[in-house]
Amino acid sequence: MEQIGKRLRALREGVRLTQVKMAEILGVQQSRINRYETGQTTPAPEIFIKYADYFDVSMDYLYCRTDDPRGRLYDYQPQALRQKVAENKEMREFIEMCFDPQAPVNKRLKEALLRIMEEAKEE
């Protein structure tokens, strides 16, 4: 149970969710998330399914039967990652649209904004 708790915590922290937010997503109390992650109790099967769907991982990964989150025929695309990629794409399109590509000053400013956006993404 302890390994499962560590895995659930790593998934949650990997997308920078608090226990409170994770509890809201799963429809449980925050104290339950804490008990799952510390290995005091194991989630019910329906909670495991919600974790698997939200993080887009296999049940075998959640049960620590494999270290591969996706399995053999699985396309790993977590919902949280899809949201970040979509937001990043929208922001890039917005920045591209705002600047005249012919103006050298605008080109440098656009490059600076894109660099700032990339640095913010890494944090």
N, C-alpha and C positions, 0 to 999 in steps of 0.2 A: 504493500500500500504506500509505503514511503516513496518508492520510485515513481509511482503514478502521480503522487502529489507534487514531486519535483518537476515532473514533465508538465503538469497542468500549470504550475507556477511559471515555468520557463516560457510556455506559450503565451500566457497572459502578459508577462513582463516584456516579451519580445515585441509586442505591438503597443507597449506603454499604456496598458489599461490598469486602472486601480481595481482593487477587490470590489469596491462599491459598484463601479461601472460593469464589471464582469457579472456581478450578482444581478444587476438590472437586465443585462443581455440574456442571462439564463433563467431569469424569473425566480430567483431564490434570494435568501437573506445573505448579507455579507459574511456573517459568522459561519455560514456553511462553506463558503469559498475558502475561508481560513482553515476550517477543519479538513477540507479536501486536500489543500496544499500542504498541510502539516502531517498528513497521513493518519489523522485521528479517525477519519471515516472515509468510505469509498462512495463516490457518487452513484446514484441510481442509474440504470441503463439509459433512461430517457435524457438524463443530464449528460452522460457520455456522448449521446447522439448530438445533442446541442453543441457541445464542445467540438466534436468532429465536423459538424456542418459549419460552424462559425470560423474555425481555423483551417478548414478544408484539409483535414488530415484523416488518415485511416484509423479505424478502431484499434487495429493491431498496434499502431504507434501509441495511442493513448494508453493501452494496456501494457505497454513496454515489451511487447513481443517482437518488435523490430525497432531499429533506430532510423529507418527510412520512413519519413512522414507520409509517403504517397503510395507505397506498394509498387508492384510491377507494372500495372496498367493504369496508373493514376496520374493525372495532370495536376500538379500541385499549384494552386492559385488561391491563397487565402483571401477571404473577403476584405480584410483590413489592407492587404497589399494592393488589391484591385482598386480600392478607394483612393489610396495614396497615389498610385500611378495615374488614375483618372484626374485627380486634382492637379498633379504635376503637369500633365499634358495640357489641361485647360489653361493653366498659368502660362506655360510656354507659348501657346497659341495667342493668348492675350498680349503678351510682351511682343511677340513678332508682329502683331497687328498694329501696335501703337507707334512703331518707328518706321520712318522712311529709309529703306535700304540704301538709297543713293547718298544720304548725308553722312559724312565721316564721323561727325560728333554723335549723331544718333546711333551709329554702329557701335561706338565705344560704350555709350551709355547702356545700350541693349545688352552688350556682352557683360557689363558690370552687373546688371540686374539678374541675368541668368546665372552668373557666378554666385551671387548672393543667395539666390534661390537654391542652388545646389549645396552650398555650405549650410544653409538652414535645414535642408533635408537630412544632412549627415548628423546633425545634432539631435 
